Amino acid sequence: MVVKHSTELMEWFCGYVKLPSDHPYAKLTKKRSWTDLGFMLWKARKKLGRKPKSCRRYMHTGYDKMDIEVHGGLTFSEYYNEPKGIFPIGAWIGWDYLHLGDAMYMQEKDIAPKDLKMYREIMKMQARYPLTIPEKRWTGKEVERECKKVINQLLKV
């Protein structure tokens, strides 16, 4: 499934694939574990003589264990017991096209008149700090091809 997300100034694609319920990766979409990275940072700051900051936790999800090659890597896995938003019941994996080098801002011709001033200010700031790599503006067809590539990889697991 190819989904185009957008805000007033940005737009990007995400690719999602529903896993068959008997696929080995389907059970991984239910996996959740927490690592207290904040405590490690707190200890390091204290050791360096700096004021410790509050602890934060980071959630690892099942996609960390899935051997899937896709643009930017998997960034989503979830199991839904009931339909939620665009997702029917089942196990889902996904990835996004909002990484460094991915064009994320809309083109000026697509910006609503009320948002043009803000858009132009952002473009001025971005021009002061240009990327050293070219940005790629992905198309729905390209994301669809990536979805098919992921499905072919899943069939080999």
SEDRENTOR-671442 format. One line per 10 residues: their letters; for each residue x, y, z of C-alpha. Coordinates in Angstrom, 1 decimal, always signed. Layout:
residues N
A) X Y Z ~ ...
This chain:
residues 157
MVVKHSTELM) +0.0 +0.0 +0.0 ~ +1.4 +3.4 -1.0 ~ +0.3 +6.3 +1.1 ~ +1.0 +10.0 +0.5 ~ +1.1 +12.1 +3.7 ~ +1.2 +15.8 +3.8 ~ +1.1 +18.9 +6.0 ~ +0.8 +22.6 +4.9 ~ +4.3 +22.6 +3.5 ~ +5.5 +19.0 +3.3
EWFCGYVKLP) +4.6 +15.8 +1.5 ~ +6.1 +12.4 +1.5 ~ +5.3 +8.8 +0.8 ~ +5.2 +5.8 +3.0 ~ +5.1 +2.2 +1.8 ~ +3.2 -0.5 +3.8 ~ +2.9 -4.2 +3.3 ~ +0.4 -6.5 +5.2 ~ +2.0 -9.8 +6.2 ~ +0.2 -13.1 +6.0
SDHPYAKLTK) -0.8 -14.3 +9.5 ~ +1.4 -17.4 +9.2 ~ +4.5 -15.5 +8.0 ~ +7.5 -15.8 +10.4 ~ +7.7 -11.9 +10.7 ~ +4.0 -11.5 +11.6 ~ +4.6 -12.4 +15.2 ~ +7.5 -9.8 +15.4 ~ +5.0 -7.0 +14.7 ~ +3.6 -7.7 +18.2
KRSWTDLGFM) +7.0 -7.5 +19.8 ~ +7.9 -4.5 +22.1 ~ +10.8 -4.0 +24.4 ~ +12.2 -1.0 +26.2 ~ +15.8 +0.0 +26.8 ~ +16.5 +2.7 +29.4 ~ +19.0 +4.6 +27.2 ~ +18.3 +7.6 +29.4 ~ +20.0 +6.0 +32.4 ~ +23.1 +5.3 +30.4
LWKARKKLGR) +23.2 +9.0 +29.3 ~ +22.6 +10.1 +32.9 ~ +25.6 +8.0 +34.1 ~ +27.8 +9.3 +31.3 ~ +26.9 +12.9 +32.1 ~ +27.5 +12.4 +35.8 ~ +30.9 +10.8 +35.1 ~ +31.9 +13.8 +33.0 ~ +30.9 +16.1 +35.8 ~ +27.9 +17.5 +34.0
KPKSCRRYMH) +24.5 +17.9 +35.4 ~ +22.5 +14.7 +34.8 ~ +19.3 +15.1 +32.8 ~ +16.1 +13.2 +33.1 ~ +16.0 +9.6 +31.8 ~ +14.2 +8.8 +28.6 ~ +13.3 +5.4 +27.2 ~ +13.6 +4.1 +23.6 ~ +11.2 +1.5 +22.2 ~ +12.6 -1.3 +20.0
TGYDKMDIEV) +10.0 -2.9 +17.8 ~ +9.9 -6.2 +15.9 ~ +11.1 -4.7 +12.6 ~ +14.6 -4.5 +14.1 ~ +14.8 -8.3 +13.7 ~ +13.4 -8.4 +10.1 ~ +15.9 -8.9 +7.3 ~ +14.3 -6.6 +4.7 ~ +16.2 -4.3 +2.4 ~ +14.2 -1.1 +1.6
HGGLTFSEYY) +14.8 +2.6 +1.2 ~ +15.8 +4.0 +4.6 ~ +15.1 +0.6 +6.3 ~ +11.9 -0.4 +8.0 ~ +10.5 +2.3 +10.3 ~ +7.1 +0.8 +11.2 ~ +5.7 -2.5 +12.4 ~ +2.3 -3.0 +14.0 ~ -0.3 -5.6 +14.6 ~ -3.9 -4.4 +14.6
NEPKGIFPIG) -6.6 -6.6 +16.3 ~ -9.3 -4.3 +14.8 ~ -9.2 -1.9 +11.8 ~ -7.4 +1.4 +12.6 ~ -7.3 +4.3 +10.2 ~ -6.0 +3.0 +6.9 ~ -5.0 -0.4 +8.3 ~ -7.3 -3.4 +8.2 ~ -6.8 -6.1 +10.8 ~ -3.5 -7.9 +10.7
AWIGWDYLHL) +0.3 -7.5 +10.8 ~ +1.9 -4.6 +8.9 ~ +5.4 -3.3 +8.2 ~ +6.3 +0.0 +6.6 ~ +9.0 +2.5 +5.8 ~ +9.0 +6.2 +4.8 ~ +10.6 +8.5 +2.3 ~ +11.4 +11.3 +4.7 ~ +15.1 +10.7 +5.1 ~ +18.1 +13.0 +4.5
GDAMYMQEKD) +18.3 +13.4 +0.7 ~ +14.5 +12.8 +0.2 ~ +12.7 +15.9 -1.0 ~ +10.1 +16.7 +1.7 ~ +8.9 +20.2 +1.0 ~ +6.2 +20.7 -1.6 ~ +6.9 +22.7 -4.7 ~ +5.9 +26.4 -4.5 ~ +3.2 +25.9 -7.1 ~ +1.4 +23.4 -4.8
IAPKDLKMYR) +1.5 +25.6 -1.7 ~ -1.8 +27.3 -0.5 ~ -1.6 +31.1 -0.8 ~ -2.0 +31.5 +3.0 ~ +1.1 +29.4 +3.6 ~ +3.4 +30.9 +0.9 ~ +5.1 +33.4 +3.2 ~ +6.1 +30.7 +5.7 ~ +7.2 +28.5 +2.8 ~ +9.4 +31.2 +1.3
EIMKMQARYP) +11.0 +31.8 +4.7 ~ +11.9 +28.2 +5.1 ~ +13.3 +28.0 +1.5 ~ +15.5 +31.0 +2.3 ~ +16.8 +29.3 +5.5 ~ +17.4 +26.0 +3.6 ~ +19.3 +27.9 +0.8 ~ +21.7 +29.2 +3.5 ~ +22.5 +25.6 +4.5 ~ +22.3 +23.5 +1.4
LTIPEKRWTG) +22.6 +19.8 +1.4 ~ +25.7 +18.3 -0.1 ~ +23.7 +15.6 -1.7 ~ +20.9 +16.1 -4.2 ~ +17.3 +15.6 -3.0 ~ +15.2 +13.0 -4.6 ~ +11.4 +13.6 -5.1 ~ +9.9 +10.1 -5.0 ~ +6.8 +9.2 -7.1 ~ +4.0 +6.9 -6.2
KEVERECKKV) +5.1 +4.5 -8.9 ~ +8.6 +4.3 -7.4 ~ +7.2 +3.5 -4.0 ~ +4.9 +0.9 -5.5 ~ +8.0 -0.8 -7.0 ~ +9.6 -0.8 -3.6 ~ +6.5 -2.4 -2.1 ~ +6.8 -5.2 -4.7 ~ +10.5 -5.6 -3.9 ~ +9.7 -6.0 -0.2
INQLLKV) +6.9 -8.5 -1.0 ~ +9.4 -10.6 -3.1 ~ +11.9 -10.5 -0.1 ~ +9.1 -11.7 +2.2 ~ +8.2 -14.6 +0.0 ~ +11.8 -15.9 +0.4 ~ +11.7 -15.9 +4.2
